[in-house]
Amino acid sequence: MNILETVADQSDAMRLPLYAVTVTAVAREEAPALLSLHWHGFFRQTPLHLPGLELPARPVPQSMAQFDLPQGVLDAFDALEQSLLEAAWQLGAWDVERLERPAWWRLGAPATEVSDGRRAFGYYEDDDSDGGHVMADAPDREELMRLAAHRGYLRWLFRPRKRGIWAEVQDDGDDTLDESGGRPLPCPVMPQPLHGDDAARRTVYRLGRADRILLGGG
């Protein structure tokens, strides 16, 4: 899967700005990964109109797709992270966050850790059907979540400026962006090795840069 092309194609089809892009993979397993596109927008649950009654709108559910890790390379996770960094760079993201999370199927695992793990795979406790949260083309999603519960997982996140809601907010002083809100290749930021242990880790790759001196208003 070409992450940049997938984001562009889905953005054109949805005609909505993106809030964030995430990728989730089972740790230490060359199993399929999940790409999630989080949209900024709302829709009505029903086209029904009742006089004098305002029916609440719900957030547009995230789109999720399953894809295989890169084949024929020495380190599939390194290759995946490289493609993520390149996509985030071209889409004008300020940074990319990588989380390494341990298995949550263990005695004494905090409830928040379990919830975070399930949410990384698109499962939400307040919606058993997932219909209001995920539009998934991921046939192995449940099995991947169960595998991650025993092996741990990796999750990457970036917020695109190009094709994202962040293009509509005030310029944050990023001097690396072109007129479209993106950046041309090559991406100068390279992947860092995974820690490979059972501890929770967070790595942030800074992509944006401000060369100007920004003065705050008085």
C-alpha positions in Angstrom: 0.0 0.0 0.0 1.2 3.5 -0.9 0.2 5.5 2.2 0.3 8.9 0.4 -1.8 7.7 -2.5 -4.3 6.0 -0.2 -4.7 9.2 1.8 -5.1 11.3 -1.3 -7.6 8.9 -2.9 -9.7 8.6 0.2 -9.6 12.4 0.8 -10.9 13.0 -2.7 -13.7 10.5 -2.2 -14.8 11.7 1.2 -14.4 15.5 0.3 -13.6 16.1 4.0 -10.5 17.4 5.7 -8.4 15.0 7.8 -7.8 15.4 11.5 -5.2 12.7 11.8 -3.7 9.6 10.2 -2.7 6.6 12.3 -1.1 3.2 11.5 -1.2 0.3 14.0 0.8 -2.9 13.8 1.4 -5.9 16.1 4.8 -5.7 17.7 7.4 -8.3 16.7 5.1 -9.9 14.1 5.1 -9.4 10.4 1.3 -9.5 10.4 -0.9 -7.0 8.4 -1.0 -3.4 9.7 -4.0 -1.1 9.9 -4.2 2.4 8.4 -6.8 4.7 9.9 -8.0 8.0 8.5 -9.7 10.3 11.1 -12.0 12.8 9.5 -13.1 16.2 10.6 -16.8 16.4 9.8 -20.3 15.5 11.0 -23.3 13.6 9.5 -26.9 13.0 10.4 -27.6 9.4 11.5 -30.9 9.5 9.6 -32.3 11.5 6.7 -35.6 11.7 8.6 -36.8 15.3 9.3 -39.3 16.0 12.1 -40.8 19.4 12.4 -39.6 21.2 15.5 -37.1 18.4 16.4 -33.4 18.9 15.9 -31.7 15.5 15.5 -28.1 15.5 16.7 -25.3 14.9 14.2 -22.5 12.4 14.8 -18.8 12.6 13.8 -17.9 11.0 10.5 -16.5 7.6 11.4 -12.9 6.9 10.7 -11.9 4.9 7.7 -9.7 1.9 8.2 -7.9 -0.3 5.8 -5.6 -3.4 6.2 -2.3 -3.8 4.4 0.7 -6.1 4.4 4.1 -5.0 5.7 6.8 -4.4 3.1 8.2 -7.6 1.8 11.7 -8.5 0.8 13.4 -6.1 3.2 15.7 -6.7 6.1 13.4 -4.8 8.6 9.8 -4.5 7.7 9.0 -2.1 10.5 11.9 0.1 9.5 10.6 0.2 5.9 7.0 0.9 7.1 8.2 3.8 9.2 10.2 5.2 6.4 7.1 5.2 4.1 5.1 6.8 7.0 7.7 9.6 7.5 7.8 10.3 3.7 4.0 10.5 3.6 3.8 12.8 6.6 6.6 14.9 5.2 4.8 15.4 1.9 1.5 16.1 3.6 3.1 18.9 5.7 2.8 17.3 9.2 4.7 19.0 12.0 5.8 15.7 13.5 5.2 12.0 13.6 4.6 10.2 16.9 5.6 6.5 17.4 4.2 4.6 20.4 5.6 1.2 21.5 3.1 -0.4 23.8 3.4 -3.7 25.7 0.9 -6.6 25.8 -2.2 -5.7 27.8 -3.4 -9.3 28.3 -1.6 -9.7 31.7 -2.4 -9.5 35.4 -2.6 -6.0 36.7 -2.8 -4.2 33.3 -4.4 -0.8 33.9 -7.9 -0.3 32.4 -6.7 2.7 30.4 -4.0 0.6 28.8 -6.5 -2.0 27.7 -8.8 0.7 26.4 -6.0 2.4 24.5 -5.0 -0.9 22.9 -8.6 -1.7 21.8 -9.0 1.8 20.4 -5.8 1.5 18.4 -7.5 -1.3 16.5 -10.8 0.6 16.2 -12.8 -1.0 19.0 -14.6 1.4 21.3 -16.3 0.3 24.6 -19.2 2.8 24.1 -20.2 1.3 20.7 -20.3 -2.5 20.5 -21.3 -2.4 16.8 -18.5 0.0 15.8 -20.9 1.5 13.3 -20.5 5.0 14.7 -16.8 4.9 14.9 -15.2 2.9 12.1 -15.7 2.2 8.4 -13.4 -0.8 8.2 -12.1 -2.7 5.2 -10.0 -4.9 7.5 -11.0 -8.5 7.6 -8.3 -9.5 10.2 -8.8 -6.6 12.5 -10.2 -8.6 15.4 -7.5 -11.3 15.2 -4.8 -8.6 15.0 -6.2 -7.0 18.1 -6.1 -10.3 20.0 -2.6 -10.9 18.8 -1.5 -7.5 20.0 -3.1 -8.1 23.4 -0.5 -10.9 23.9 2.5 -9.4 21.9 2.1 -5.6 22.2 1.7 -3.1 19.4 3.1 -0.1 17.6 1.1 2.9 16.7 2.2 5.9 14.6 0.2 9.2 14.3 0.6 12.4 12.3 -1.7 15.3 11.6 -1.5 16.4 7.9 -1.6 20.0 7.1 -2.1 19.4 3.3 -5.6 17.7 2.9 -6.1 18.3 6.7 -8.1 20.6 8.9 -4.8 22.1 10.0 -4.6 23.9 6.6 -7.5 26.0 7.8 -6.0 27.3 11.0 -3.4 30.0 11.5 0.0 29.4 10.1 2.2 27.9 12.8 5.5 29.3 11.4 6.7 26.2 9.7 9.3 27.4 7.1 9.6 24.0 5.4 6.2 24.1 3.8 5.6 25.0 0.2 2.5 26.9 -1.2 0.4 23.8 -1.2 1.0 23.1 2.5 3.2 20.1 1.8 6.9 19.4 1.1 8.8 17.8 -1.7 10.9 14.6 -1.2 13.4 13.6 0.0 12.4 13.5 3.6 15.5 14.3 5.7 14.3 12.5 8.8 15.2 8.8 9.1 13.7 6.0 11.3 15.1 5.2 14.7 15.5 1.6 15.9 12.7 0.1 18.0 13.5 -0.6 21.6 12.1 -4.1 21.4 11.4 -4.5 25.1 8.2 -4.7 27.1 8.3 -1.1 28.3 6.0 1.7 27.0 8.0 4.0 24.7 7.3 7.2 22.9 9.4 8.6 20.0 8.6 11.9 18.3 10.1 12.8 14.9 10.1 16.5 14.3 9.5 17.3 10.6 8.6 21.0 10.7 11.0 23.9 11.4 10.6 27.6 12.2 13.6 29.7 11.1 11.9 33.0 11.9 11.7 34.6 15.3 8.0 34.6 16.2 6.9 37.4 18.6 3.8 36.8 20.7 1.1 39.5 20.9 0.9 41.6 24.0 
